[in-house]
Amino acid sequence: MYKEGERMSFQNQNKRALVAIAHCDDAVLWMGGVIYRLRDWEWHILSMCNGNNDQKIQSFNKSCQMLGV
C-alpha cells in the first residue's frame, strides 16, 4: 500500500483507470498527457455532459481515438 512520502510505482498495479469529467474536452485538456504516457493502461472516460451538441460528441470521440481510449 502507498504511504505518504513514498514514491509510488505503477509497475505492479492493475493498470486500469477511470477519468470522470464534467465536459467532453476535459479529459484531453487535463489528462491527455497522462493518458498518452500510460497508453498501455485500460482507460475509461465518464463524461457527465448532456451530449446535446453533435460537434462536441464527434470531437470527444476523435480525441479518445487519438489517445487510444
C-alpha positions as CSV (number, residue, x, y, z in Angstrom):
1,M,0.0,0.0,0.0
2,Y,1.2,3.5,-0.8
3,K,2.3,5.5,2.2
4,E,2.5,9.3,2.3
5,G,6.0,10.5,1.4
6,E,6.9,7.3,-0.5
7,R,7.4,7.3,-4.3
8,M,4.5,5.5,-6.0
9,S,5.4,2.8,-8.5
10,F,2.9,1.8,-11.2
11,Q,4.8,-1.3,-12.2
12,N,2.8,-3.8,-10.2
13,Q,-0.6,-2.1,-10.4
14,N,-3.7,-3.2,-12.3
15,K,-3.1,-0.6,-15.0
16,R,-6.8,0.5,-15.2
17,A,-8.0,4.0,-14.6
18,L,-11.3,6.0,-14.7
19,V,-11.4,9.6,-15.6
20,A,-14.7,11.3,-14.6
21,I,-15.1,14.7,-16.3
22,A,-17.8,17.4,-16.4
23,H,-17.2,18.5,-20.1
24,C,-16.3,16.5,-23.2
25,D,-13.0,18.2,-23.7
26,D,-11.8,18.0,-20.0
27,A,-10.2,14.6,-20.4
28,V,-7.8,15.8,-23.1
29,L,-7.2,19.2,-21.5
30,W,-6.4,17.9,-18.0
31,M,-5.4,14.3,-18.5
32,G,-4.3,13.9,-22.1
33,G,-0.6,13.8,-21.3
34,V,-1.0,11.2,-18.6
35,I,-3.3,9.1,-20.8
36,Y,-0.9,9.2,-23.7
37,R,2.1,8.4,-21.4
38,L,0.3,5.5,-19.9
39,R,-1.3,4.3,-23.1
40,D,-0.7,0.7,-22.2
41,W,-3.3,1.1,-19.4
42,E,-7.0,0.3,-19.8
43,W,-8.7,3.8,-19.7
44,H,-12.4,4.6,-19.1
45,I,-13.7,8.1,-19.5
46,L,-17.0,9.1,-18.0
47,S,-18.3,12.3,-19.3
48,M,-21.2,13.9,-17.4
49,C,-22.2,16.5,-20.0
50,N,-25.6,16.1,-21.6
51,G,-24.2,15.5,-25.0
52,N,-26.7,17.7,-26.9
53,N,-24.0,19.1,-29.3
54,D,-23.1,16.7,-32.1
55,Q,-19.9,18.5,-32.9
56,K,-18.6,18.2,-29.3
57,I,-19.5,14.5,-29.3
58,Q,-17.6,13.9,-32.5
59,S,-14.6,15.8,-31.2
60,F,-14.7,13.9,-28.0
61,N,-14.8,10.5,-29.8
62,K,-12.0,11.6,-32.2
63,S,-9.8,12.7,-29.2
64,C,-10.4,9.4,-27.5
65,Q,-9.4,7.5,-30.7
66,M,-6.2,9.6,-31.0
67,L,-5.3,8.7,-27.4
68,G,-6.2,5.1,-27.9
69,V,-9.0,5.1,-25.4
